[in-house]
Amino acid sequence: MSKKIFLSPPHMGKNELKYIKKVFESNYIAPLGEYVDKFEESIVNYTGAKYALAVNSGTSAIHLALRVLGIKEGDDVLVSTFTFIGSVAPVLYQRANPIFIDSDESWQLSPKLLKEYLQNCKKKPKALIVTHLYGMSTDIEQIADICKEFDIYLIEDAAESLGATYDGKHTGTFGDFGIYSFNGNKILTTSGGGMLVSNNQEWIEKARFLSTQAKEPYLYYEHKEYGYNYRMSNVLAAIGIGQMEVLKKRVNKKRKIFSWYEKFLKDIEEIDFMPELENSRGTRWLTTLTFDKTNPIDIINALQKHNIESRPLWKPMHIQPLFLGYKAVTDKTSASLFKKGICLPSGTRLKKEDIKKICDVIKDNLSQGNTI
Ligand SMILES: *Cc1c(COP(=O)(O)O)cnc(C)c1O
């Protein structure tokens, strides 16, 4: 059996281990320390967000944003339905109600459906959590304008899109808050971790306070409200610093991989790749595409036989058993993408020959005219 090709495995650079060693030498193994501060600084410098808070996951970062914005029981929060559960679960942590907004032909949240809902709803939602999907930017300027017009907070879930820009500006920096994830399969990984960013210093300081058990600034332990144990460890932040040094390279390699897939599959009429919006530059974190005739599950199984990992697209949240009974604004776009789509191996160590091999397996297993 040939070596397994994973969907999007970690890819360490030259310096991560060296920085971990420095942490060990300093004995600042305990959470917090110099590298946590450096990692926050480095995200600020790279993205252009004014303030950053390193935490233990992207999901925690979203949760902190909701807490700081005062989202509470009974509040309505609009969310992208075509996303990963980590984007939405924090709404439930706050006992608020997610309301799911469908995608448009860009695969991303539909500004049109968003606006229609806001024009017609009887109860004003408090916030929107919009996901930048698969490393690509949403139509974020338009979405930010709509949120301003209707006076709702905007949280950008840029977990998958660190390195992507819209109009030259980084995803995650348009809204009131942005978050990034450093989970194992993301373009930058610390094995697990996340970052909350904002231009509002007071909010980031409040989030910092909540993320360290909401300890009041006294010598003894004094608590007026409850917080969380959400901070990132200094050891993992050291990995993050090393990864930041190679991020640009990784983005370019992900885009290269996408261009190889495009090249090898361009003659297949039933295949459509996820679009890239005009004015934006995505990272192509995962190369994703849809089939018009072939059942993607057949392709996934065929690739599996060659020890190649691939996955269906996200199953939309509004059709998850967990969310039956919740409101959804949908024209069935994301449900249809889910049925037709696939995520292909996009690890940044892959070579052109690997992509060719994957494409050959796909071509050998296309449907012979059956419709799904
Ligand atoms: C990965 C991811 C998250 C969650 O990040 P974690 O760091 O794993 O908690 C949230 N939203 C989206 C869209 C993601 O892909």
The ligand as an SDF file (V2000), in Angstrom:
LIG
                    3D

 15 15  0  0  0  0  0  0  0  0999 V2000
  -11.9200   24.6230   12.5530 C   0  0  0  0  0  0  0  0  0  0  0  0
  -13.1090   25.5240   12.5770 C   0  0  0  0  0  0  0  0  0  0  0  0
  -13.6130   26.0640   13.7610 C   0  0  0  0  0  0  0  0  0  0  0  0
  -13.1670   25.6460   15.1260 C   0  0  0  0  0  0  0  0  0  0  0  0
  -11.8880   25.7960   15.4240 O   0  0  0  0  0  0  0  0  0  0  0  0
  -11.2370   24.9250   16.6090 P   0  0  0  0  0  0  0  0  0  0  0  0
   -9.9200   25.5780   16.7760 O   0  0  0  0  0  0  0  0  0  0  0  0
  -11.1500   23.5210   16.1190 O   0  0  0  0  0  0  0  0  0  0  0  0
  -12.1220   25.0750   17.8020 O   0  0  0  0  0  0  0  0  0  0  0  0
  -14.6610   26.9520   13.7000 C   0  0  0  0  0  0  0  0  0  0  0  0
  -15.2250   27.2750   12.5360 N   0  0  0  0  0  0  0  0  0  0  0  0
  -14.7990   26.7670   11.3710 C   0  0  0  0  0  0  0  0  0  0  0  0
  -15.4710   27.1870   10.1200 C   0  0  0  0  0  0  0  0  0  0  0  0
  -13.7490   25.8450   11.3530 C   0  0  0  0  0  0  0  0  0  0  0  0
  -13.3660   25.2890   10.1890 O   0  0  0  0  0  0  0  0  0  0  0  0
  1  2  1  0
  2  3  1  0
  2 14  2  0
  3  4  1  0
  3 10  2  0
  4  5  1  0
  5  6  1  0
  6  7  2  0
  6  8  1  0
  6  9  1  0
 10 11  1  0
 11 12  2  0
 12 13  1  0
 12 14  1  0
 14 15  1  0
M  END
$$$$
